Amino acid sequence: MTLTTTVGGIRVSTDQQADKYGPARQRHDIEQEAARQNLRITDWIEEAISGANDDRAAENQYYELARKHPGLSVIFSHPNRVGRHVEVTVGIARKIHNLGGTVYIAGVGSLRDRRNWKEFLRDAVDAEVDYSNIIYNLSKGKFDKAVENHWPEGKQPYGYRLIRLENGRSTGLERHPEHALIYELMRDMALANHGAHTIALYLNQKGIPVPRTGGLRKNAGWSSIHVGRILKNSRYLGYTDYRGPDGRTTRITYPALVTPAQFAQIQEGFERRKKFRGPRTRFPSLFGGFLRCAYCGRSLTVNAARNRRGEQKWAYYLCRNANMKQAMLARGMTPCPHGKNHRLQDLDQAAWDAFTQAITDSVVIAQALAAPQPTIDHTPRLQEIDDELAELVTRAVRLGLPDSAVQAAIMPLKAEREKLLEAMRPPAPRVHADATALAAAYAERIARATNLEDRRKILQTWQTRVIVDEHGVKEIKIALASE
């Protein structure tokens, strides 16, 4: 950019509600104001703003130029070309003035003259009201479309396609002739207890094209992350709830690709594999995936000790955080103090002895059965929602968003949060009629469980957690799960 003394600021909306106040008209009005002020336009800043995104990259350009060129003049054709919201509009003008520049509004004059602020603020308020009405009408139009059971906005879920009329207008959703079959393949594999990683490998081996959604890179294959996203998406149940700008909700229905029972079974499978996945090592460890550090709560992983020739000598368990000591220190984090290497065979035997004693004790079993059964942990998603709500509030204050727009964005998140909290409430305790008989039955079963696979299955059935400190097994936690 050349040496700047006076800048003309042009701002054009890219959405369908553009008010026809395009660059040519803005340029004309700015040039007329420059002539009245005896200024010569030396440069232009032209920005395009989407109706869905009001981030202002050009603000930094104005501020940078004001810092580099004291006395800079910036001319806008109208307050609504400075910003859509009063707070943003006024904030930009004040910032440029604080940096030593001067803002001019075509037909109003210099904002260094306090007498011009009354008209400037009035026009800025009118601009925000007009924009709020546009947003409201947009949201209401989408909601009215949803009331008619039409897909209102956004990309349809993988496995579906839009139904289009002869005039090209989209209505509802229908099964995609190819993608729906791929979803059903993933669904059936998940119901057969295959994990997302196995499903992704199979899809890649069969050369099935990957959808270009969800952050997938071009030419990238299927991954467990994207398989998981699809299989965890409740929209495949055949409905979705859409919230309008007034807080009302309507349900959109379309052909389901999974039944509620199948969906619940798939989610239980994901949760079970997450909590009780086997150890990722070639060493036959009995308690890999069941051990937790008494200090930091992280899992104990299997590692290999090697001799000077690089040969694997023996295996041991080590706290994951302690194992990442150097990396955590490099990032300024505090590693776990539990740095003892527990020889794999010794800890496996000690943990199995402690588990056997617990599982054959009728008192311990009665306590485990009387405890509330575990539910799906939605804590990570709840944290994401809280962060999104905080970001929305911060953005609303910074940009001066109208209450209707803020509520329209917040209500779906609050509704989802309530549903997740309800899902996390533990069900009524499940009490077994005869804990003594169950203890005796498991004493016999344990006696027959002589191989690694049978023993790990028992550990999974009782959702075993072994708490380990530097001295070895500290505590055994069990809670009966469905087999």
C-alpha positions in Angstrom: 0.0 0.0 0.0 1.2 3.5 -0.9 1.8 6.3 1.6 -1.6 7.0 3.1 -3.1 10.3 4.3 -6.8 9.7 3.5 -8.5 6.3 3.3 -11.9 5.5 1.9 -13.6 2.6 3.7 -15.9 0.4 1.7 -17.9 -2.4 3.2 -20.2 -4.8 1.2 -22.4 -7.5 2.5 -22.1 -10.9 0.7 -25.4 -12.3 1.9 -28.7 -12.2 0.1 -29.9 -9.4 2.2 -27.4 -6.9 0.7 -29.0 -3.5 0.7 -27.8 -2.6 -2.8 -25.5 0.0 -1.2 -22.6 -1.4 -3.3 -19.0 -0.3 -3.8 -19.8 2.2 -6.6 -22.3 4.1 -4.6 -20.2 4.1 -1.5 -17.2 5.3 -3.5 -19.2 8.1 -5.0 -20.5 9.3 -1.6 -17.0 9.1 -0.1 -15.4 11.1 -2.9 -18.1 13.8 -2.5 -17.4 14.0 1.2 -13.6 14.2 0.5 -14.2 17.1 -1.9 -16.3 18.9 0.8 -13.5 18.4 3.3 -10.7 19.4 0.8 -9.2 15.9 1.2 -7.7 13.7 -1.5 -8.3 9.9 -1.3 -5.0 8.2 -1.6 -6.1 4.6 -0.8 -9.2 2.4 -0.4 -9.9 -0.4 2.0 -12.6 -2.7 0.6 -14.0 -5.5 2.7 -16.7 -8.1 2.2 -18.7 -9.2 5.3 -20.8 -12.4 5.3 -24.2 -12.2 6.9 -23.2 -15.1 9.2 -19.8 -13.7 10.2 -19.2 -10.2 11.4 -15.5 -10.5 12.2 -13.7 -7.4 11.1 -10.3 -8.1 9.7 -10.2 -4.6 8.2 -10.2 -3.0 11.6 -6.6 -3.9 12.1 -5.8 -2.3 8.8 -7.3 1.0 9.9 -5.5 0.9 13.2 -2.2 -0.1 11.7 -2.4 2.8 9.2 -3.4 5.2 11.9 -0.3 4.2 13.9 2.0 4.5 10.9 0.6 7.8 9.6 -0.3 10.3 12.3 -3.3 12.5 11.3 -4.8 9.8 9.1 -8.3 10.5 7.8 -10.8 7.7 7.2 -14.0 8.4 5.3 -17.0 6.1 5.4 -20.2 6.5 3.4 -22.6 5.8 6.2 -22.4 4.5 9.9 -23.7 1.1 8.7 -20.6 0.8 6.6 -18.5 1.1 9.8 -20.2 -1.7 11.6 -23.6 -3.4 12.1 -23.7 -2.9 15.8 -23.6 0.4 17.7 -20.8 -0.7 20.0 -18.7 -1.8 17.1 -19.4 1.3 15.0 -18.6 3.7 17.9 -15.6 1.6 19.0 -13.9 1.7 15.6 -14.4 5.5 15.4 -13.1 6.1 18.9 -10.1 3.8 18.3 -9.0 5.6 15.2 -9.4 9.0 17.0 -7.4 7.7 20.0 -4.6 6.8 17.5 -4.6 10.4 16.3 -6.7 9.9 13.1 -10.1 11.4 12.1 -13.2 9.7 11.0 -15.6 11.3 8.5 -19.1 10.1 7.6 -20.4 11.2 4.3 -23.2 13.8 4.8 -22.4 14.1 8.5 -18.8 15.4 8.5 -15.9 15.0 10.9 -16.6 13.1 14.1 -13.9 15.3 15.7 -16.8 17.8 15.8 -18.9 16.7 18.8 -22.0 18.3 17.2 -22.0 15.6 14.5 -22.1 12.7 17.0 -25.8 13.0 17.6 -26.6 12.3 14.0 -23.9 9.7 13.8 -25.3 7.7 16.7 -28.9 8.0 15.5 -27.9 6.5 12.1 -25.8 3.8 13.9 -28.8 2.8 16.0 -31.0 2.7 12.9 -28.3 0.5 11.2 -28.3 -2.0 14.1 -32.1 -2.1 14.1 -32.2 -2.8 10.4 -29.6 -5.6 10.7 -31.4 -7.1 13.7 -34.6 -7.2 11.7 -32.7 -8.9 8.8 -31.3 -11.6 11.2 -34.7 -12.1 12.8 -36.4 -12.5 9.5 -33.7 -14.9 8.3 -34.1 -17.0 11.4 -37.9 -16.9 11.3 -37.8 -17.9 7.6 -35.7 -20.9 8.4 -38.0 -21.9 11.3 -41.1 -21.6 9.1 -39.4 -23.9 6.7 -38.6 -26.4 9.5 -42.3 -26.2 10.5 -43.2 -27.5 7.1 -40.8 -30.4 7.8 -38.2 -29.0 5.3 -34.5 -29.0 6.0 -33.9 -25.4 7.1 -30.2 -24.9 6.7 -26.7 -26.4 6.8 -25.2 -29.6 5.3 -27.5 -32.6 5.6 -26.0 -35.6 7.6 -24.0 -38.1 5.6 -26.3 -40.8 4.3 -29.0 -38.3 3.3 -29.7 -36.0 0.4 -32.0 -33.1 -0.1 -35.3 -33.6 -1.9 -35.6 -30.9 -4.6 -38.6 -29.8 -6.4 -38.7 -29.2 -10.2 -37.8 -25.5 -9.6 -34.7 -26.6 -7.6 -36.1 -25.6 -4.2 -35.0 -28.0 -1.5 -37.6 -29.5 0.9 -36.9 -32.4 3.2 -34.4 -35.2 3.4 -34.4 -38.7 1.9 -32.0 -41.6 1.9 -28.9 -41.2 -0.3 -28.9 -44.2 -2.6 -25.2 -44.9 -2.0 -24.2 -43.1 1.3 -27.1 -44.6 3.3 -25.8 -48.1 2.5 -22.4 -47.1 3.7 -23.9 -45.7 7.0 -25.8 -48.9 7.4 -22.6 -50.9 6.9 -20.9 -48.9 9.6 -23.9 -49.3 11.9 -24.0 -53.1 11.4 -20.3 -53.4 12.1 -20.6 -51.3 15.3 -23.5 -53.5 16.4 -21.3 -56.5 15.8 -18.9 -55.0 18.4 -16.3 -53.6 15.9 -14.6 -50.4 16.9 -14.4 -47.1 14.9 -10.7 -47.9 14.0 -11.6 -51.3 12.6 -14.6 -49.8 10.7 -12.4 -47.1 9.2 -9.8 -49.6 8.1 -12.4 -51.7 6.4 -13.9 -48.7 4.5 -10.4 -47.7 3.3 -9.6 -51.3 2.2 -12.9 -51.4 0.2 -12.0 -48.0 -1.4 -15.2 -46.4 -0.2 -15.0 -42.6 -0.9 -14.9 -40.5 2.2 -17.3 -37.6 2.7 -15.9 -34.1 2.2 -17.3 -32.9 5.5 -16.3 -32.7 9.1 -12.8 -31.3 8.6 -11.6 -34.2 6.4 -8.6 -33.2 4.3 -8.7 -33.7 0.6 -7.6 -37.2 -0.4 -7.6 -38.3 3.2 -9.1 -41.7 4.0 -11.6 -42.7 6.7 -10.4 -42.3 10.3 -11.8 -43.5 13.6 -12.6 -39.9 14.5 -14.9 -39.4 11.6 -16.5 -42.8 11.9 -17.2 -42.0 15.5 -18.7 -38.6 14.7 -21.1 -40.3 12.3 -22.1 -43.2 14.5 -22.6 -40.9 17.5 -24.8 -38.4 15.6 -28.4 -38.8 16.9 -29.8 -37.2 13.7 -29.8 -40.7 12.1 -32.7 -41.6 14.4 -34.8 -39.8 11.8 -35.5 -36.5 13.5 -33.9 -33.3 14.7 -35.3 -30.5 16.8 -34.9 -27.0 15.3 -35.2 -23.9 17.5 -36.5 -20.6 16.1 -35.6 -17.0 17.0 -38.5 -16.8 19.5 -37.4 -19.9 21.4 -40.0 -22.2 19.9 -38.9 -25.7 18.8 -40.2 -27.8 16.0 -39.3 -31.3 15.1 -38.1 -32.2 11.5 -38.6 -35.9 10.6 -37.2 -38.0 7.8 -36.4 -41.7 7.2 -34.4 -43.2 10.1 -31.2 -45.1 9.4 -30.9 -46.5 12.9 -33.4 -47.5 15.6 -33.3 -46.1 19.1 -32.3 -49.5 20.5 -29.5 -49.9 17.9 -28.3 -46.4 18.6 -28.2 -46.9 22.3 -26.2 -50.2 21.8 -23.7 -48.5 19.6 -23.1 -45.7 22.2 -22.7 -48.3 24.9 -20.1 -50.0 22.8 -18.2 -46.8 22.3 -18.3 -46.1 26.0 -17.2 -49.6 26.9 -14.3 -49.6 24.5 -13.2 -46.2 25.8 -13.2 -47.3 29.4 -12.0 -50.9 29.1 -10.0 -51.1 25.9 -7.2 -53.6 25.9 -3.5 -52.6 26.3 -1.8 -51.4 23.1 1.2 -53.6 23.5 2.4 -57.0 22.4 3.0 -57.9 26.0 0.3 -60.2 27.4 -0.7 -57.9 30.3 -3.8 -58.9 32.3 -4.6 -55.5 33.8 -3.7 -53.2 30.9 -6.4 -50.6 30.7 -7.7 -51.3 34.3 -5.0 -49.6 36.3 -5.2 -46.0 37.6 -2.6 -43.9 39.3 -3.5 -43.1 42.9 -2.0 -39.6 42.5 -3.1 -38.2 39.2 -5.9 -40.7 38.1 -4.3 -41.4 34.7 -3.9 -44.9 33.5 -0.7 -47.0 33.9 0.6 -48.1 30.6 2.8 -51.1 29.6 6.4 -50.3 28.7 9.4 -52.4 27.7 12.8 -52.4 29.3 15.6 -53.0 26.9 19.2 -54.2 27.3 22.2 -52.5 25.7 21.6 -54.4 22.5 18.1 -53.0 22.2 16.4 -56.3 23.0 13.2 -56.2 25.0 14.1 -57.6 28.4 11.0 -57.3 30.5 7.7 -55.3 30.7 6.5 -52.9 33.4 3.6 -50.6 34.2 4.3 -46.8 34.5 1.9 -43.9 35.1 1.2 -42.2 31.8 1.9 -38.7 33.2 5.1 -39.9 34.8 6.1 -41.5 31.5 5.7 -38.1 29.8 7.8 -36.3 32.4 10.2 -34.6 30.0 7.5 -33.4 27.6 5.4 -32.1 30.5 8.4 -30.3 32.0 9.2 -28.7 28.6 5.6 -27.3 28.5 5.8 -26.0 32.0 3.5 -28.7 33.4 4.0 -30.7 36.6 4.5 -34.4 36.0 3.0 -37.0 38.3 5.3 -38.0 41.2 4.4 -41.6 40.8 7.4 -42.6 38.8 7.9 -46.2 40.0 8.2 -48.9 37.4 5.9 -51.8 38.5 7.1 -55.1 37.0 4.2 -56.4 34.9 4.0 -59.9 36.1 4.3 -58.9 39.8 1.6 -56.2 39.6 -0.7 -58.4 37.5 -0.5 -61.2 40.1 -1.0 -58.8 43.1 -4.0 -57.1 41.4 -5.6 -60.4 40.5 -5.2 -61.7 44.0 -6.8 -58.5 45.4 -9.6 -58.7 42.8 -10.3 -62.4 43.5 -10.6 -61.6 47.2 -13.0 -58.8 46.6 -15.2 -60.7 44.1 -15.6 -63.7 46.3 -16.6 -61.6 49.3 -20.4 -61.3 49.7 -20.1 -58.1 51.7 -18.0 -56.4 48.9 -20.4 -57.7 46.2 -23.4 -56.4 48.1 -21.9 -53.0 48.4 -21.0 -53.0 44.7 -24.5 -54.0 43.7 -26.2 -51.5 45.9 -24.1 -48.6 44.4 -25.7 -46.6 41.6 -24.7 -48.0 38.2 -22.4 -45.9 36.1 -23.8 -43.7 33.3 -22.3 -42.3 30.2 -19.9 -39.5 31.1 -20.8 -36.4 29.1 -18.4 -34.1 31.0 -16.1 -33.3 28.0 -19.1 -32.2 25.9 -20.5 -30.2 28.9 -17.2 -28.4 29.2 -17.3 -27.6 25.5 -20.8 -26.2 25.9 -19.8 -24.1 28.8 -16.9 -22.7 26.8 -19.2 -22.0 23.8 -21.7 -20.2 26.1 -18.9 -18.1 27.6 -17.6 -17.2 24.2 -21.1 -16.2 23.0 -21.5 -13.9 26.0 -18.1 -12.4 25.5 -18.8 -11.9 21.8 -22.2 -10.5 22.5 -20.7 -7.9 24.9 -17.8 -7.0 22.5 -20.0 -6.7 19.4 -23.2 -5.4 21.1 -25.3 -8.3 19.7 -29.1 -7.8 20.1 -30.7 -10.0 22.7 -32.8 -11.9 20.2 -29.7 -13.0 18.3 -27.9 -14.0 21.5 -30.9 -16.0 22.8 -31.2 -17.7 19.5 -27.6 -18.9 19.8 -27.7 -19.7 23.5 -31.0 -21.7 23.7 -29.9 -24.7 21.7 -26.8 -25.1 23.8 -28.7 -24.8 27.0 -31.2 -27.4 25.8 -28.4 -29.8 24.9 -26.8 -29.1 28.3 -30.0 -30.0 30.2 -30.4 -33.3 28.2 -26.8 -34.3 28.9 -27.1 -33.6 32.6 -30.3 -35.6 32.7 -28.6 -38.5 30.9 -25.7 -38.4 33.5 -28.1 -38.7 36.5 -27.5 -42.2 37.9 -30.4 -44.6 37.7 -31.9 -46.3 40.8 -29.5 -48.6 42.6 -29.6 -52.2 41.4 -29.7 -54.6 44.4 -29.0 -58.3 43.9 -31.2 -60.7 45.9 -28.4 -62.9 47.1 -24.9 -61.5 47.1 -23.6 -64.7 48.9 -24.8 -66.9 46.0 -23.2 -64.6 43.5 -19.9 -64.6 45.4 -19.9 -68.4 45.4 -20.7 -68.5 41.6 -17.8 -66.2 40.8 -15.5 -68.2 43.0 -16.2 -71.2 40.8 -15.9 -69.0 37.6 -12.6 -67.6 38.7 -11.3 -71.1 39.4 -12.1 -72.0 35.8 -10.6 -68.8 34.4 -7.1 -69.9 33.8 -6.2 -68.0 30.6 -5.8 -64.2 30.0 -8.9 -63.8 27.8 -11.3 -65.3 30.4 -9.8 -63.3 33.2 -10.0 -60.0 31.3 -13.7 -60.7 30.5 -14.4 -61.1 34.2 -12.6 -57.8 34.9 -14.7 -56.1 32.2 -17.9 -57.6 33.5 -17.2 -56.0 36.9 -15.9 -52.7 35.4 -12.8 -53.2 37.5 -10.6 -50.3 38.5 -7.3 -51.0 40.4 -5.8 -47.9 42.1 -2.0 -48.2 42.3 0.5 -46.2 44.3 4.3 -46.7 44.6 3.7 -49.6 47.0 1.5 -51.5 44.6 -2.3 -52.1 44.8 -4.0 -49.6 47.0 -7.7 -50.1 46.2 -10.0 -52.2 44.1 -13.2 -50.7 42.7 -15.9 -52.8 41.1 -19.4 -52.2 39.7 -21.3 -55.0 37.9 -22.1 -54.3 34.3 -24.3 -56.2 31.8 -22.4 -59.1 30.2 
